[in-house]
Amino acid sequence: MDLNLLKALDALLDERNVTRAAQRLSLTQPAVSAMLTRLRESFSDPLFVRTQRGIEPTARALALEAPVKQLLADANALLEPQAFAPDVASMTLTIAATDYALQAVVVPFLAALRRDAPGVRTIVLPVQHERLPTQLQRGDVDFALITPETTPDDLHTRRLFSERYVCVMRADHPDARGKTIPLKRFCALDHALVSYSGGSLTGVTDEALAKVGRERRVTVSVTSFLVLPDILRSSDLIAVVPYRLAANASGLAILETPVAVPGFTKTLAWHERTHRSPGHRWARSLLVDTCKAVAPLRGDFEERHELSIKAADRMDLRAISGDVPVKKRKR
């Protein structure tokens, strides 16, 4: 039976008046009268008879009153979102993350997840921008850690934080004594960078240097941030990396870059299919809170950071999550 018919029966039993029942249901009086006709046919009973005061229920209608209210209450409970209890929850989250986001976001998030929801399992996949919309739609990925420039328009998003770049080197490097390195010295030193696609010796830092008529010397290019700290700790190489990665690396000195390097924004993106899921909503909230607690801005870098973000807004970046080559976004 149509649930709306039972709602109409419940309203008629309470109001004992067709007009008032229609107002309660936000329907017209003829519409409620038509529903009463269908109810009479379904139950093979008049259900209500007209009196001077309105309508009075028949014995059959009165017998239906309690079961109908219980059925409607059960239906409402079924439609209401279930409360999510993280401490006893059992579910699997699948996250798509870049190499940068894996270290800067996923690692601290997993620590918080193990603390608050030990029964939740996590699968982390690399971001595949071409496949990501389909993965999210099908449920193969629950949410992705990407940038606004690479986020499809039909996804829900939440800005996590704005990242800026810093210059890093081993803690006992000869040039690790001040707050920054003179631009001339910076360009003369040997650099390492991360190129996700592999093989590139230029990145966003080179774009920034070119704007001021300078260039640097990149002698090492790797495809992952994971190995970069070890390379820096065992050599005189320097690198320009996102601050949240440098802040978590031991044995490295962190300096300001001598030129403003455009930063980037990290975004959490998810599909409509998980938008109202209590478990997924809780997990997204925990991830957002975790990002707020990790690697806050240091006063020495705040002004330079704002300049970097403004510069990033003027550039068309694709998947910037490290010192990687700049590519134009496909329209």
Long-range contacts (C-beta under 8 A, 24 or more apart in sequence): 1-42, 2-38, 3-72, 3-75, 4-35, 5-35, 5-38, 5-39, 5-42, 6-68, 6-71, 6-72, 7-72, 8-32, 8-35, 8-36, 8-39, 9-39, 9-47, 9-61, 9-64, 9-68, 10-65, 10-68, 10-69, 10-72, 12-36, 12-47, 12-48, 12-55, 12-57, 13-57, 13-61, 13-62, 13-64, 13-65, 13-68, 16-53, 16-54, 16-55, 16-56, 16-57, 17-54, 17-55, 18-54, 18-55, 81-276, 81-278, 82-278, 83-278, 84-278, 84-279, 84-281, 84-282, 86-116, 86-117, 86-120, 86-282, 87-116, 87-117, 87-118, 88-119, 89-117, 89-119, 89-120, 89-279, 90-119, 90-120, 91-119, 91-120, 91-121, 91-279, 92-120, 92-121, 92-122, 92-123, 93-120, 93-121, 93-122, 93-123, 93-142, 93-143, 93-280, 93-283, 94-122, 94-123, 94-124, 94-125, 94-140, 94-141, 94-142, 95-122, 95-123, 95-124, 95-125, 95-141, 95-142, 95-143, 95-144, 95-145, 96-124, 96-125, 96-126, 96-127, 96-128, 96-132, 96-135, 96-141, 96-143, 96-144, 96-145, 96-146, 97-124, 97-125, 97-126, 97-127, 97-144, 97-145, 98-126, 98-127, 98-145, 98-146, 98-196, 98-319, 98-321, 98-322, 99-126, 99-194, 99-196, 99-224, 99-225, 99-226, 99-321, 99-322, 100-225, 100-242, 100-245, 100-321, 100-322, 101-127, 101-145, 101-146, 101-266, 101-321, 103-225, 103-226, 103-244, 103-245, 103-248, 104-163, 104-242, 104-244, 104-245, 104-248, 104-266, 104-294, 104-295, 105-145, 105-160, 105-266, 105-287, 105-290, 105-291, 105-294, 106-145, 107-248, 108-290, 108-291, 108-293, 108-294, 109-286, 109-287, 109-290, 112-286, 112-289, 112-290, 113-283, 113-286, 116-286, 117-282, 117-283, 117-286, 120-279, 120-283, 127-319, 129-319, 136-269, 136-270, 136-271, 136-273, 137-271, 137-273, 139-273, 139-274, 142-270, 142-274, 142-280, 142-283, 143-268, 143-269, 143-270, 143-274, 143-280, 143-283, 143-284, 143-287, 144-268, 144-269, 144-270, 145-266, 145-267, 145-268, 145-269, 146-266, 146-267, 146-269, 146-319, 147-264, 147-265, 147-266, 147-267, 147-317, 147-319, 147-320, 147-321, 148-265, 148-267, 149-316, 149-317, 149-318, 149-319, 149-320, 149-329, 150-318, 150-319, 150-329, 151-267, 151-269, 152-269, 154-272, 155-269, 155-270, 155-271, 156-269, 156-270, 156-271, 156-272, 156-275, 157-267, 157-268, 157-269, 157-270, 158-267, 158-268, 158-269, 158-284, 158-288, 159-265, 159-266, 159-267, 159-268, 160-265, 160-266, 160-267, 160-268, 160-287, 160-288, 160-291, 161-265, 161-266, 161-291, 161-292, 162-263, 162-264, 162-265, 162-266, 162-305, 162-309, 163-242, 163-243, 163-244, 163-263, 163-264, 163-265, 163-266, 164-242, 164-243, 164-261, 164-263, 164-301, 164-304, 164-305, 164-308, 164-309, 165-204, 165-205, 165-240, 165-241, 165-242, 165-243, 165-257, 165-261, 165-263, 165-308, 165-323, 166-240, 166-241, 166-242, 166-243, 166-246, 166-254, 166-255, 166-256, 166-257, 166-301, 167-238, 167-239, 167-240, 167-254, 167-255, 167-256, 167-257, 167-258, 168-232, 168-238, 168-239, 168-240, 168-241, 168-246, 168-249, 168-252, 168-253, 168-254, 168-255, 169-232, 169-236, 169-237, 169-238, 169-239, 169-252, 169-253, 169-255, 170-232, 170-233, 170-234, 170-235, 170-236, 170-251, 170-252, 170-253, 171-251, 171-252, 171-253, 173-236, 173-238, 173-253, 174-236, 175-238, 176-253, 176-255, 178-255, 179-255, 179-256, 179-300, 180-255, 180-256, 180-257, 180-258, 181-238, 181-255, 181-258, 182-258, 183-212, 183-214, 183-258, 183-259, 186-216, 186-238, 186-257, 186-258, 186-259, 187-214, 187-215, 187-216, 187-217, 188-217, 189-216, 189-217, 189-236, 189-237, 189-238, 190-217, 190-218, 190-219, 190-220, 190-236, 190-237, 190-238, 191-216, 191-217, 191-218, 191-219, 191-220, 191-237, 191-238, 191-239, 191-240, 192-218, 192-219, 192-220, 192-221, 192-222, 192-228, 192-231, 192-232, 192-237, 192-238, 192-239, 193-218, 193-220, 193-221, 193-222, 193-239, 193-240, 193-322, 193-323, 193-324, 194-221, 194-222, 194-223, 194-224, 194-225, 194-228, 194-241, 194-322, 194-323, 194-324, 195-221, 195-222, 195-223, 195-324, 195-325, 196-223, 196-319, 196-322, 196-324, 197-223, 197-324, 197-325, 198-223, 200-324, 200-325, 202-325, 203-240, 203-322, 203-323, 203-324, 203-325, 203-326, 204-261, 204-262, 204-317, 204-320, 204-323, 204-324, 204-326, 205-240, 205-257, 205-259, 205-261, 205-323, 207-262, 207-315, 207-326, 208-257, 208-259, 208-260, 208-261, 208-262, 208-311, 209-259, 212-259, 214-259, 225-322, 239-323, 240-323, 241-322, 241-323, 242-321, 242-322, 243-295, 243-301, 244-294, 244-295, 247-295, 248-295, 256-300, 256-301, 256-304, 257-304, 260-304, 260-307, 260-308, 260-311, 261-308, 261-311, 262-308, 262-309, 262-311, 262-312, 262-314, 262-315, 262-317, 262-320, 263-305, 263-308, 263-309, 263-311, 263-312, 264-312, 264-317, 264-320, 264-321, 265-309, 265-312, 266-291, 266-321
